[in-house]
Amino acid sequence: MMHPGRRRILQGMAALGGALSLGGCAMGGSSPLGAGTGGSARLSGGRVSVRWLGGGVVEVATPDNKQMAYGDAWFWNNAGWSRFNVPKAPEYASKEAFAQYVRGKDPEAVFVLLTHDHGDHMGDYFDALKALVDAGVPVMTAGQSDLMRAPNGLVPEFKKAGLDNAKIVVNGGSGINFGGTGRHGAMTARLVPAVHSTLHAFPAAGFILEIGGTRIYISGDTDLYGDMKLVGQRYQPNIALICVGGGPNTMDPAEAALACQWLGVQHAVPVHYAHNAGVLGVQAGEEFRKALAQLAPAIQVTVMKPGETRLLQT
């Protein structure tokens, strides 16, 4: 249960956010960050398949699977299935099965987006990339630029895995920095901030992924922060894949609901819960649904179990 004082603070923040939005409308209507700034006008008519893989890891694809993306890469070691009492899907049980599964989709492009370097996000990252490359899958990866290219970042790990970061990391190995863009196939990824720690001391991040005619906010691990309003205003995402696990590391369901209101999304999928003892259990998804229903009832919520897939239309 949330502490009453914290609830009052969040309610006050929500009220302030609403007042600021109304004030902006009263002062002339259009945003100072109009269409074409960073992102563009809000997209509509898009369709995308979303599959939760436990923890904070998600598979996103166009309905024909020609464009596929992964928000982080913790697959066969992912512990987020057992607490739901569901067996791990066989295609995510080993690197060989994973590579065969993705290759069988016959994608034109596979994009692996690394938010940060904690084990529950990149635990299978290098093995997954190497398996996909060896299987002939057209895969590229993206992450914060210094993490991707610095000698004290992931460069030694790429080499150890038999991968050339200059060839597999977007933008010739330099990755993406905040405000920057990376492209692979028909997908576009933009790096946005996340308030979180990292092992290599380079910034944690989230992504705005444009795929299948829609824009998806991939939160990674983060706390609630005020510039989520700017992220929403600038990029106008349709869908949020949002961490709700609470505990010692990230925002909780009520704070994640406020984040979605600030982002202005139409649809939200809660992730990053029930995968270790430091996060909320299986109840967190429904807690998020209830919190968002009270705060912003127009936003649709899809709560899944690991392995489930939903086709979302915007």
N, C-alpha and C positions, 0 to 999 in steps of 0.2 A: 504494500500500500504506500502511496506517495505521502510524504510529510506535508501537513496542511500548509506550512509556510511556503514550501516549494511550489505547491499547487497555486497559491495566490500569486507568486512571482510569475509563473507561466501564464496564468490568466491575464495578469497585467501586461505581460509582453505581447500576448495575442491581441489584446485590446489596443495597445499602442500601434502594433503592426497594422491593424484595421484602420485606425485613425490616420496613419500616415498614407495608406492607400487611398482613403477617401479624400485626404488633403491633396494628393497628387492629381486626382480626377478633377477636383474643384479648381485647380490652378491651370487647367487648359487641356486636360484629356490625355494626350499622347505622352508616352514615356520619353525622357531625354535619351534613352538608349533605344532608338527606333529600330525598325526592320533593317537587317543588314549589319547591325553592330554585334560582333561576336557570332551569334547565331543568325536568326532571321525571324520573320513573323512566325507565330505558332503554326506548326504543321497540323494537318488533319487528314483523315482518310487512310492512315497507315495501319498496317497489321504486322504483328510480331509475335513469335512464339517465345515464351519464357518458361524455363525449367529450373527449379531450385534444386541445387545439389548438396544442400546442407551447409551450415555455417553461413559465411558471407559470400559463398560461391554460386554463380548463376550462369546458365547457358542461355544465350539469346540468339534467335535465328529468324530469318525471313521464312514465311510459310513453305517455300520451296527448298529451304536449306542451302540456297546458293550463297548466302552471306551468313556466317556464323561468328559469334563472339562469345568470349568467356570473361566474366568479371572475376578475376583472380583464378588461381590454379592449385586447389587442394582437393584432389580427387580420390584416389584409392586409399589415402591415409585419412580421409575426412571422417571425423567421429560424429558428424551431425545426423546420422541416420538412426542409430541405436535407441536414442531416447524417444523416438517416435514409434519404436517397435516395427520398423519397416526394413526389409532386407535391402542392402545396397544393390543398386542396379548393376548387372554383370558387366555392362560396358564401362563402368567406372571402378571396377575391382582391380584392374592392373593397367600398366601403361600399354601393354600389347593390345588388350581388349579396347582400350580407349582409342588408340590410333586406328584400329580396324573399324570401330564404330564411326568415327569422324570421316574416314576415307570413304566408307560406305554411303555417306550422305552426298558424296560427289560435290562438295562445295567449290565455289569459285574463289572464295577467300575465307580464311579463318583468322580472327583477330583475338589475341590474348592480351587483356588489359590488366596490368599489375598495379594495384593501388598502393601497396607498401610491402615491406619485407618481413612481416611476422609470419610464423610458421603456419597459422591457420588460413593464410592467404596465398603464400607462395611455397607451401610444403612440397608440392609436386611439380613446381613450375619448370625447372630445367629438364626433368625427365619427360614431362609432357611435351615440351617443345621439341626435344630430340626425337621422341617417338613419332611425332607428326612429320618432322622433316624427313626422317628415314622412310616413312610411309608414302612420301611424295605429296603430302598435303600442302597446299599453298598457304602457309601460315606466316604471320608476322606478329610482333609483340610491341607493346608500348608501355611506357612508364615515365616517371619524372626524370628529366634529362640527365641530371648529375648521377642519379642512381644507376642509370643505364650506361653511362659512358666513362665515369671516373674510375681511375685505377683502384681507388679505395671503395668503389661501389661494387657492382655486380660483374664487371668485366672479367675478373679472374674466374668467377663461377661459370660464366658463359664458356670460357676457354676450357675449363675442366670438364664441362659437359660435351665438348666437341662442337661447340656452336660459335660462329663468328658474329659478334654483336653488330658489326657494320652491315651484315646482310640480313639479319633476322629482326633487328630493332628498326622501327620506322625512322624516317628522315636520316638515312644513312648511318644509323647507329646512335644518333644523338637523342632519340626519344622525343618527349614533349615537355615543355615547361609551361608554367601557368600563363594562360592567355594564348597558348600555342595550339597547333592543330597537327594531327597525324591522320593519314588516310591509307586504307587498304581495301582493295576491291571497290565496292559501292558503299563502304562505310567510312564515316568520319568520326574521329574521337578528339575531344577537347579536354584538357586537364583543368580541373577546378580544385580549390583547396579542401583539405580535410584537417580537422584539429585532432591530432593524434601523435603518438610517438613512433619511432622507427629504430631498428637495430643499427643501421648504417649512418644514422643521423642526417639523412637527406629527407626532405619534406614528404609527409604522407599526402595522399591525393585521392580525389574522386574523379569521375569522368562524366562528360556528356557524350553519349554515343548516339549518332544518327544512323539508323538502320531501318529498312523497310518502310520508309516514309514517316517515321516517328522519331522523337528524341527521348532518350532514356537517361535519367540521372542515376549513376551508380555511385553510392555514397562511400564505399569502402568503410573503414572504421572512422567514426568522427563523433565529436560532441556537437550539440546545437551551437550555431554561431550566427551572428546577425547578418553577415554577408550572404547567407543563403537567400535572402531577399534579392540581392544583386544578381546572384546566379540565376534565380528564377526570372528576373526582369531581363537579363541579358540573353539567356539561351532559351527561355520559354519551354522547358521540358514537358513532355506529355505524361511520362511514367517515371515513378521513383522506385528504385530497388534500394530500400532504406534499412540501415541497421537499427535494431530495436532492443538489443540485448541487455542494456543497462549494466549494472554491476560496476566493477572498478575501472572499466575501459571505455565505454561508449555511452551515448545517450540512451534513455529508456523509452518505452512505448509512447508515453505522453509527450515527451520532448520530440520524438520522431514525428508524431502527428503535427506538432507545431511547425517542424521543418517542412513538412509536405504542404502545409498551408502557405508558408512563406514562399516555397518554390512554385506554387501555383499549378501543380500537376493535376491531371484528370484521374490518374489511376496510381495506386501505390501497392507494392508488394513488400511485406516485412521479411527481413533476412537477418542473419547473424544473431541467432539465439538457439539455445538448446544443444550446443555442440561442446561445451565444456563447463566445468563447475563455476567458472567466473562470470557466466552470463545467465540470464533468466531462462527458465525451462520452456516447455512446449506451450504454456499458457500465454507467452508473450505475444504471439500472433493475434490472439483474440483480444488481449488487452489493448493492442495497437488499434484494432478495428473499432473497439468501443470508444477509445480516446478520439479517434478521427471522426467518428459519427457525431460526437458532441461538438467538436471544434469546427469541422468543415465537412458537413454531411454530403455535399455534392461530389466529393472525391470518392471514387470507387476503390474498394480494398479487395485484394485477392490474397487469402491466406492459404498456403500450400503445405504439404508434407514433402520431405526430400524425395526427389525422383518424379514428382508430379509436374505436368506441363499444362500451361494455359495459353490460349490464343487471345491476345489482347488487341482490341481495335480502338483507334483514337480518331 
